Amino acid sequence: MDSLSGDWQGTYRASGASRHGVLRFSLRPGADTAQGEVEMTFARAQRLYGDPPEEPLPRTPCRVLDIALVRMDGGTVRGELAPYWDPDCECQTIAVFEGRLAAPDRVEGTFTSRRAPDGPALLSGRWVAERR
């Protein structure tokens, strides 16, 4: 488990590039759960502000979502975000992710977001994080 301890930061991108952002989580030595957050840039914000904007506009911060649970088992990382309101579908959403240790300081994986509590998948994509 200690092979995954440390502070991790990375990015994610949904298939079709409609949503992307930054993720961060920390795992302390001897622990099997981590704490973290995800900054989400969503399609409606891209339409409103441009990505990048055509001209400078005041930007509001990205929506920050808490990572509710991260479990580490061997070289595998599994977790989910705390339920959040998705402005694109205007519904309560849950995102789950899974990844594997790809190198000593790199984890790569996939994620799926779906309507809460167990609705159809809304989007999926890939994520990567590196130990800082």
Secondary structure, 3 states (H helix, E strand, C coil): CHHHCEEEEEEEEEHHHCCEEEEEEEECCCCCECEEEEEEECHHHHHHHCCCCCCCCCCCCCEEEEEEEEEEECCEEEEEECCEEECCCCEEEEEEEEEEEEECCEEEEEEEEEECCCCCEEEEEEEEEEEC
